[in-house]
């Protein structure tokens, strides 16, 4: 009986990590891709906004995203010469219209944090940022999502789902405790990229209905971004974009 038990145990371990809580899951995510994950990314995405009344298409926009990992994203909205964009850096969001900051606010970026930064930041730093999002990392269970085994970290109000095999983010859920409104983000159509991965389709949902869909039409890594691209003042246009 010893040999079959050892074989079974080795299969169990390779199917996932032995995690007792969400902190262990974060550490495993980081360790799996440490030193392999790409450090920058340029992509073009089609963003489809859907009507809340009938889920029909309300509008479609093209966004050009320049990403420096960890922690920095610039999203230019076509046409880029108009100067409408969003910038996230130093844990702060900036919203610009015609190259002018119209509002800014501080806060974590959960998609960036769990979809990308977790593989480059020290695990303890990611854990602290997740605590700032009020995600209860002491709560961990296992479930299944789209036919695959997953870790579910958090409580009923704030949780994230990580694939047990590849340790990639699959799902984010936030529920407003006052209204019960449920916001959900699904990460789909993963493609290998460098030593890491990229989810090429994202669905943002409200109470089970799709609000926004993002589809990545082009992506590349190892881009030479100008430092001024991510400046809060005197920014340049992304030269990698060809209108």
N, C-alpha and C positions, 0 to 999 in steps of 0.2 A: 504493500500500500504506500510505501514511502515515495517511490518514484512517480506514480500517478499524481500524488498530492503535490510534489514539487513542480511537475509539468503544469498542473492546474494553476498553482500559485504564480508561476512565471507568466502565464497567459494573462492572469488577472492584473499583474503589475504593468505589463506592456500596454494593456488597454487603457490605462490611466495612471494617475499618481495616487499614492496613499495620502489623502488629504483629510485632516480632521476639522478644518475650518477654512474660511475664505482667505485668510492670510496665506495658508499653505498653497491654495490655488494660485494666488498672485505670484508667489515665489516660484512655483513650478512653471508658470507661463514665462516668467523672465528667464529662468534657467534653460528652458527648452531652446530659446532663440538668441540667447546672449552672445554677442559678437558676430551674429549672422544677419540680423535684421538690417534692412537698408536705413540710411539716415536722412535721406531726403526723397521727395516725390513730387512730380508734376503731373497733373491730370486735368482732363476736360470732362465735364459731366453735364448731362441733360437733366434738369430739374423740372419735374412735372407737379404742378399744384392742382389739387382736386377740390371740387366743390363740396362743402360740408352737407349740402342738402341732398344731392343725388350721386355724389362721388364721380361726377363727370369731370372732364378736364377743364380747369379754370384758366390756366396759363402755363406756358412752357418757357423756361429760360435756360441759357447756357452759362455755366460758371467755369472759370479757369482757376484752378487751385494750385498754389505753390506752398509746399509743406516742408518745414525744417524740423526734424525730430531730434530731441523731444520738445514739444510744447509750443510750436509756432505754425500758424496757418494764415495764409492770405487768400481770400476768395474774391476774384474780380468777376463782376457780372457783365456779360456782353451787352453792348459793345464797350470794350475796356476804356476807350478814349473818353467815355462819359465820366469816369472817375467814381462809379458806384462800386463799393467793395466792403468786405468785412475783414477785419484783422484781429487775430487772437495771438497775444504774446504776453509773457510775464503774468499769466493767470488773469488777464484782462481782455475784455471784448471791446473792440472799437467798430462802430458802424459809420461808414462814410457815404456821403452823397456829394457828387461833383467835387471830390477830393477834400471835402470838409467833414470833420468829425461832428456828427449830429447827436451822438450819444455814446457813452461808454459805461461799462460796469464790470465789476470783478466777479470772478467765480470760476469753478472748474469747467472743463470741456470733457464730458464723459465719453463721447465718441472718440475723441483724440486720445484720451487717457487709456481706455481699455482696448481700443482697436489698434493703437500704434505705440504710444509712449511706454506702456507696461513692459515692452520688450527691450527698452533701452534704459529707462530710469532704474535706479536701485529699487529693489522691491519694497523696501521700507518707505521710500518716498511715495510710491504709488499707493501704498496702504494708508498713509496719512492723508493723501488727497481723497481717497474713497471715504475716509471717515468724515471729511469736510462735506461730502455729499450725503452724509447721514445714512450710509449703507452699513447694515449690521453684519460685520465680517465674522462674527461668532456663529452665525447661522449658515449651515451648509446641508444640502440634501442632494440626492441624485434623481434625475428624471430623464425623459427622452424627448428629443426635439427633432422633428422631420426624420424620424427613423434612426437617430443617432443618440448615443448616451451622452448626457451632459451633467455638469456640476451646476447647481443653482445656489448662488450666494446671496444672502440677504433675507429680509422678511417679506410679507405680502405687499408692502407699500413701496419698497425699493429693492430691486434685485437685478442681478445680471447672470446670464447663462453662458457657460464656457464648454465647448466640445471636449469630451474626455480624452479623445484620441489625439487631436492635433493642437489642443489648448488654444483655440481661437474663439473670440467673442462671437456669439450667435444672436444674443437677444438682450435688450435692456428694457426694464419695466419700471415706471414711476407712477404711483397712484396718489392723487391728492387726498389726504386724510379727511379734509373738510367736506369736499364735494363728491368724492368717490370717482372722479374722472380719471381714466387710465390712459397714460401715454406709453407707447411701446415703439421701440426701434428694432428692426430686424436686419441682420447682416447676412447677405446671401451671395451666391455665385462667386465663391472664393476662387482666386487664381493664384498660382505660385508666382512670386516676384522676388528675384534675387535670392537671398537666403531666408526670405519671409513669405508673406501672403498679402493679398488685398481682396477685400469684399467689394466686388464691382457693382453690386446693386444693394441699395438701402431703402427700406420702407419705413416711413414715420407714420404711426397710427394713433388715432384718438378714439377711445372707446370701441375698438375693433374695426374702425373704418380708416382707410388710407387717406391721410392728409397730403403727404408729399412723397414722391418717389425720386430717388437719385439713381441714375445709370451712368456708369463711367464708360466713356466712349474711347478714351485714349489715356494711357498712363506710362510713365517712364521714371527711372531712378538715376541717381548719380548726375544730377543737373547742377550746373554752376550758377547758383543764384547770386545776384548782386546784393551785398549787405544792405544797401539802401532800400531794397524791395520791402523789407519788413520794418522800416523806420516808422515811427509815429508821426514824423514831420518830414517834408521834402522827400516823399517817396518817389521812386521811379516806376515805370511800367514794367511788367514782366516781359523780358526780351525773348523768352522761349515761346511766347504766344505768337502765332502767325494768323492775323485776322483774314 
